[in-house]
Amino acid sequence: MEFVLLIFLPFVFAILVPFAYKYIKGIHTGWFVLLVPLVLFGYYLSFIPLTMDGGHAISEIKWIPTLGIAFTSYIDGLSLLFTLLITGIGSLVVLYSIFYMDKKKENLGSFYVYLLLFMTAMLGVVQSDNTMTLYLFWELTSISSFLLIGYWYTRDKSRFGALKSMMITVFGGLMMLGGFILLSIMGETFSIRELIAQAPDLVSHPYFTSALILILLGAFTKSAQFPFYIWLPDAMEAPTPVSAYLHSATMVKAGIYLVARFTPIFGTSSTWIWLVTGIGLLTLFWGSFFAVKQTDLKAILAFSTVSQLGLIMSLLGAGAISYHTTEAMFAFATYAAIFHLINHATFKGGLFMIAGIIDHETGTRDIRKLGGLMSIMPLSFTVALIGSLSMAGLPPFNGFLSKEMFLESMVALRHFELFQFDTWGILFPIVAWVASVFTFTYSLYFVLKTFLGQGKVDQLPKRPHEAPIGMLVAPMILASLVIIIFFIPNVLGKWVIKPAVMAVQPTLYGSPADIDIHVLAWHGFGSVGLWLTVAIVIVGSLLYLTIPKWQPLYKLQPAKLSLNEGYDALMRGSEKGMNRLSRAYMTGLIRTYLLYMFAFLSVTVIAVLFIKDAFVVDMNSFAAITLYGALNAVILLLSIGFVVFAKSRLAAIIALGGVGYSVALFFVIFKAPDLALTQLVIETVSVALFLLAFKHLPALNEHGETKKTKVVNLIISLSVGVMVTLVALSSHSQKLIPSISQYYKDTVATEAGGGNIVNVILVDYRGFDTLFEIAVLAIAGIAVLGMIRLRVSRKETTDENK
Amino acid sequence: MELLLAILIGILFTAAVYLILSRSLLKVILGTSLLSHGAHLLILTMGGLGGSAPPVLIDGVTDFADPLPQALILTAIVISFGVTAVILVMAYRMYSVHKTDNMNELRGNDEHD
């Protein structure tokens, strides 16, 4: 079977969702939707044996073969890991949403359509081997995220958050597209596999660094790295299942995926290592530091997600160092990155669901109003405690293992002696350690402030009680995974992590089994990681206990200087600037627009005439000037002058008639009797028409035209005149192809049996043209009649703005 | 003759564009009429002005004017009449509704952007 089609399964299923929602009222629509990720999860599990041996599977459907664009599903360790996360967490989130989203109050039809759309997009991102389809799916995740954040679209904050996330991630997506195009120019292929195969040749290409930075911009905006993270806290306006799914477990990890996927191409570059590690660590610190400032439960989790994404990013950066050194520690970093990615999905998904439960049951997410919920919601408390302690990096939870690996990798960076890491390297473990302290602090802050302390339970908007069991199932599954992974990290390592590491660093290993890493919870008293963790617990607890004392420090940051303020100013500025710009040239005056058109037309035509050497005058081909011709030219000139300079309407109209009649005379001189006859008739009728209409029109008036506008008009009209003269001369002088007139001359007697060639052409050869010409005249007649006879009564109420 | 005509056509176009760019509605209409006259002569000149007889098949006559431009112009004359008629009546209606023929005052306002 072409399993690439499975990417589209959620999308196809989404078509059925609105019908299920509309016609099957008794059953929550989510139960049908749940089938999709469950089936996919089960199916994709069957790939594990394949990737465990370092193999991969490919399935392809051609889309635009001439451009080399195809839907290619390439499943190796890395894609499979992400695929399982998407479908696995997806199943749990859908299950949770069945109890979270009220089937009577919420518009479930559109909710699940967006969610399924996202599932397809995300599967496409992690499985696509073709950069163009990868980009397509990438932007589709931005769009579905936009729709989901703005799900409660009547709220201002939802719309604002949706737009903000869209602006930032689509900006990054466009940058990434630029990077992909550069890559395709460098490697002459869109296929990531083929690009990776020629990675050594790409490094020396002049576009290499630009492509690297553009692709990183895409990854950093999507994965909410500093300074682009500002969209993620605002995205928390989405329903909580969405926050748990898109904004913590899957979509924000697309950037991580991108960095991991392109490590084989860019990993050898020092720019890559510095940027990914540096920005990652900065984000880690920034996110963890500002998480303690937040008072909204989901905002704390959002900043925590930002910080954890930074952690994974920095590990991937450190992992890329393994291209330069044989030190085992750096291969270890990639392993830790993948491991922490899984761990983060488990504990953070659970925490988000708990935040949603608290919101659902108490009516508020404000941590200042919450407290003492432990005895009322014991199950939720247990899950939250497990998640938080795992996030803080304590045993016996999976976060402990990956956090310790992270600390050891960062300590190892200190010894690395390339790219000035020996001078600045000492900063890395310090920043990592400080950030971990804050991580510990906000983890305690999140769980203890909510569940312990004095209960102000009776002041809450709702009377709290434990959530329905169905809502707790999903977070409980995740919490149990948190503990299970702690005890069997190496089984998980063998099944999914090592194949993924192998995909990130294909050149270093022959098969996943070659990766010699064994995760241990206990390394003995000599291990650096252990003592760092102990120090984190001590300092972090102290910080937690003294939060009220140092929290006011956050107020020292002036509001004007925040990144959010920068974003707002940018948006306001561009809105105003664009408005001013378009108003500057869109004046609403027909004259302005005509000026643009005439100027453009004459300049381009004259320029092309001379650039292409098309201007040719062949004096020999000209007919001789006749006396009548010359006299008539004088009449025509005089009439034109009268039309332009006449002071009264009547004179102008009569002069216009003069122009028409002298044109008719030209037709006579140039042997065109039919034209002359027609022109005479038409001119007479036209003048009559003008005379009829002018009675109803006001006297000629300049309406205050200044000298300046007149000069501009004159310049433009002169350039048009010159352009037409040049075109007339050169088109007459050079005939590039033989005229088709000869055909008519030859066949008019034999084919059509007529003598007057012009008439025969019109009524016989081009009979349909003439028919439609008559139709045009009829329409014009109807229009004239309509405008004279019909009177629309002016209704003042038709303007909707009044 | 072609050179003379080409220059005349250029002058016709210049006058036509100049009138079209003016602020008075009636002048704009006069301009469009001049423009169509210019276009007709342009087509005729491009085809060549030679030929000693009209394009009618008569025994013994071989050097007649090019029939093709004439057929095109014949259509164009009729259409340009239709255009003039519609524009004139439109101007009349516009003036009776808005009471002005000043193009500057006939711009859309902000509410219709």
Interface residues (C-beta under 8 A of the other chain):
Chain A: T587 G588 L589 I590 R591 L594 L595 F598 V617 M619 S621 F622 A623 A624 I625 T626 G629 A630 A633 L636 L637 I640 V643 V644 R649 A652 I653 L656 V659 G660 V663 F666 F667 F670 K671 A672 P673 D674 L675 T678 Q679 I682 V685 S686 L689 F690 A693 F694 H696 L697 P698 L700 N701 E702 H703 G704 E705 N713 L714 I716 S717 L718 V720 G721 V722 V724 T725 V727 A728 L729 S731 H732 S739 I740 S741 Y744 K745 V748 A749 G754 G755 N756 I757 V758 I761 L762 R766 D769 T770 E773 V776 L777 A780 G781 A783 V784 M787 I788 D799 N801
Chain B: M1 E2 L3 L4 L5 A6 I7 L8 I9 G10 I11 L12 F13 T14 A15 A16 V17 Y18 L19 I20 L21 S22 R23 S24 L25 L26 K27 L30 S33 L34 H37 G38 H40 L41 L42 L44 T45 M46 G47 G48 L49 G50 G51 S52 A53 P54 P55 V56 L57 I58 F64 A65 D66 P67 L68 Q70 A71 I73 L74 T75 I77 V78 I79 F81 G82 V83 T84 A85 V86 L88 V89 M90 A91 Y92 R93 Y95 S96 D101 N102 M103 N104 L106 R107 G108 E111 D113
